[in-house]
Structure formats: C-alpha cells, structure tokens
C-alpha cells in the first residue's frame, strides 16, 4: 500500500484568512473522529460467517458495534453544528472555497443540507441516547426489550470483559422502536443506514475542503505534493474484528473476580 506524506506549507498557510485556516484544521479533526468511529463500529460487527466467534461472543460484539454507532451518530450531529458555525457563518470564505471544490464534495454538502433540514434520526439519537441519557425512555422500553432473545448480563472474569446485554437491548429498543414502533429490526436498519450514509457525505465534504485549501495554499495539485511511502499491512479491512472478550496479558495479575 502506498501513502502520500505531505508537509503542510506553513509560510503559505500563514497568509490565509484565519477563518479559512480554522476550517482546515477543524474539518480535518472532525473527519479523523468520524473515520475512526466508522472503523471501530464496522470492525465490531460480527456475522454468523465471521470465523472464530461463538454465539455469546457474536452477541456481545454486535452490542458493542451499536454502542459505537450511537456515539458516531452524536458526532455526526455535532459535525453539522460545526459546519454551521464555520462554513456557513463565513460566507465570503466558503463562497471562495466552493469554486475549487470537486463536484463530489459539492454533492456531499448538498446531501447533508437535505438530511439535516428538518427532524432526523441522527438528531434524536444524539439527544436521547448518545451525548445525553433519556431515563424515561429507557424505563418505558425494558418490558419490550425483555421479550427479545439474550436478555442477559455477561460477567467476565477479567476487568473489561463484562457486558450488560439486557441494558443494550433496552437502549436499542428505545431507539429503534421510536423509528418504527411495529418493527424494531426495521428501525435498526434505518438508523444504521442513516449513520453510514451521512458519515460518507461528511467525509467526502471534509476531504474536498481540505484538498481545496491545501492546493490553493501551495499552488500545486495535491497529487504532486509530498513523497510516496510504502507500508505493508497484513490484514484487509474486512478481516479486522474487535472482540469484547480478550485474554489478559498476565493472567495472574489481571484476574479481579472469582
């Protein structure tokens, strides 16, 4: 795999309007967070064909994946707020940069505008189940969740290996029941679809803005900057799986429950 290492042109960045420079680093930071959470969420998903996972490990990992999906939803809502406070708040800067955006980045921003124009699922999840906790909604959902399979708590012998699957069922039923009251699975599908689609739109827009700013500051095409470096990953993206239960590094020291 080839990577391109680009040293930012400090002397040229110093000449930029402060609002444009702020956008460069803000969007880069948010994009890093979204990209990382997308990976952790997707790598926690374990299907029946994923090798090396028992049923109990698969259930725990999938519960973990939805935890990250809800956190990601919260970050996506915050990302839209950041765009409003930076890109849309500095119209002269954004209008100037927009002339240099790739059509894909322009389309991504247009799609985000449509999604966040009115009420949306990501906004609801952010307010009740990601950055804040809705005790009332959780309390109202536990009986519905108790009808699901695997309404249980898994106690691990080692620290960090315990997961309350019942609590996650309650949280997920609360989220997805509010989307499609008669079909929790359909609600989950809609939520995950929204999170994945909106994440792609944000990444496309943020990367397009970053490219436009760097190319204008340097006066060169991004593909002409920096140096190529070879790295040698030993796993494909689809090969990565993040488990819940792991062996301790030192069994004698890390066992803290009988």
ZAZA-14625 format. One record per residue (C-alpha): z, x, y. Coordinates in steps of 0.05 Angstrom, whole numbers, padded with zeros to 5 digits, always signed. Layout:
ZXY/...
END
This chain:
+00000+00000+00000/-00018+00025+00069/+00026+00015+00131/+00009+00030+00203/+00063+00064+00244/+00054+00052+00319/+00097+00086+00371/+00102+00039+00430/+00072+00066+00495/+00137+00068+00536/+00104+00090+00600/+00056+00031+00596/+00109-00019+00576/+00149+00002+00638/+00091-00024+00681/+00092-00093+00650/+00125-00152+00685/+00196-00157+00659/+00183-00228+00633/+00125-00202+00591/+00165-00144+00564/+00223-00191+00547/+00175-00236+00509/+00150-00177+00468/+00219-00158+00443/+00247-00229+00437/+00188-00254+00396/+00190-00192+00353/+00264-00202+00339/+00256-00275+00321/+00196-00262+00278/+00235-00209+00239/+00290-00260+00226/+00242-00315+00204/+00203-00267+00159/+00267-00242+00126/+00295-00311+00114/+00229-00336+00086/+00231-00279+00035/+00303-00289+00015/+00291-00364+00008/+00229-00356-00034/+00258-00300-00076/+00318-00344-00093/+00274-00398-00123/+00275-00394-00199/+00228-00437-00241/+00232-00452-00315/+00179-00398-00326/+00218-00344-00289/+00238-00294-00344/+00310-00272-00355/+00346-00333-00326/+00389-00382-00365/+00395-00454-00343/+00461-00442-00306/+00432-00381-00270/+00369-00420-00251/+00410-00477-00222/+00454-00430-00182/+00394-00391-00155/+00358-00454-00134/+00420-00480-00099/+00423-00413-00063/+00349-00420-00043/+00364-00486-00008/+00422-00454+00029/+00374-00404+00059/+00322-00458+00072/+00373-00496+00114/+00392-00433+00152/+00318-00419+00163/+00308-00489+00190/+00363-00476+00240/+00329-00412+00262/+00262-00447+00269/+00294-00498+00317/+00325-00441+00357/+00258-00405+00358/+00225-00465+00391/+00280-00466+00443/+00268-00392+00456/+00193-00405+00466/+00210-00459+00517/+00257-00413+00555/+00209-00354+00556/+00135-00370+00543/+00133-00439+00576/+00183-00421+00630/+00140-00363+00656/+00074-00399+00663/+00038-00344+00701/+00054-00292+00647/+00038-00338+00589/-00027-00362+00621/-00048-00290+00630/-00030-00270+00558/-00062-00333+00529/-00130-00305+00549/-00121-00248+00499/-00092-00288+00441/-00131-00292+00376/-00154-00364+00361/-00106-00366+00301/-00047-00353+00347/-00071-00407+00396/-00078-00456+00338/-00008-00438+00313/+00023-00453+00381/-00015-00519+00385/+00012-00539+00317/+00083-00522+00338/+00076-00565+00401/+00055-00624+00358/+00112-00615+00308/+00167-00607+00360/+00141-00660+00407/+00186-00715+00380/+00241-00722+00328/+00231-00679+00268/+00266-00659+00204/+00280-00588+00224/+00317-00612+00286/+00360-00658+00244/+00377-00606+00192/+00394-00555+00246/+00444-00602+00279/+00478-00631+00218/+00470-00581+00161/+00452-00511+00187/+00488-00489+00250/+00536-00548+00251/+00571-00588+00197/+00569-00663+00192/+00633-00681+00155/+00620-00756+00157/+00551-00749+00127/+00577-00704+00071/+00632-00753+00056/+00583-00811+00052/+00538-00773+00004/+00585-00749-00050/+00582-00811-00094/+00505-00809-00094/+00507-00735-00110/+00556-00745-00167/+00502-00783-00204/+00459-00720-00207/+00459-00671-00264/+00501-00608-00256/+00554-00638-00211/+00599-00579-00225/+00633-00516-00199/+00616-00448-00229/+00674-00399-00225/+00654-00327-00233/+00700-00273-00258/+00676-00225-00204/+00681-00233-00130/+00619-00267-00100/+00598-00298-00166/+00627-00367-00155/+00583-00425-00131/+00603-00497-00120/+00541-00533-00144/+00573-00600-00132/+00582-00584-00058/+00509-00562-00053/+00487-00626-00087/+00526-00666-00036/+00496-00627+00023/+00425-00632-00005/+00431-00707-00020/+00457-00717+00051/+00396-00680+00080/+00342-00708+00035/+00370-00779+00030/+00364-00784+00105/+00290-00767+00100/+00271-00812+00042/+00330-00858+00024/+00299-00881-00041/+00275-00814-00067/+00317-00752-00057/+00265-00707-00091/+00211-00731-00043/+00257-00715+00015/+00269-00645-00011/+00194-00635-00018/+00182-00657+00053/+00237-00612+00080/+00212-00550+00043/+00140-00565+00064/+00161-00571+00137/+00202-00506+00134/+00146-00466+00102/+00090-00494+00146/+00129-00486+00212/+00150-00415+00192/+00077-00396+00183/+00060-00425+00251/+00116-00386+00285/+00096-00321+00251/+00023-00330+00270/+00040-00343+00343/+00092-00288+00350/+00048-00236+00317/-00011-00257+00360/+00030-00249+00424/+00056-00181+00401/-00014-00157+00387/-00039-00182+00455/+00016-00147+00494/+00010-00080+00457/-00066-00079+00462/-00064-00094+00536/-00009-00043+00550/-00044+00013+00510/-00116-00006+00528/-00135+00000+00455/-00144-00044+00395/-00082-00047+00352/-00121-00024+00291/-00137+00040+00328/-00065+00057+00344/-00014+00097+00305/-00022+00130+00237/-00031+00104+00167/+00024+00117+00117/+00022+00106+00042/+00081+00074+00006/+00087+00057-00068/+00124-00008-00081/+00137-00021-00155/+00141-00097-00151/+00095-00153-00130/+00121-00206-00083/+00123-00258-00138/+00162-00210-00183/+00223-00209-00139/+00281-00256-00156/+00350-00256-00123/+00405-00277-00172/+00473-00307-00156/+00509-00274-00214/+00509-00198-00217/+00546-00146-00257/+00599-00108-00218/+00585-00035-00202/+00652-00016-00232/+00680-00069-00280/+00750-00040-00276/+00755-00045-00200/+00715-00107-00183/+00744-00158-00231/+00792-00200-00189/+00801-00263-00231/+00828-00271-00302/
END
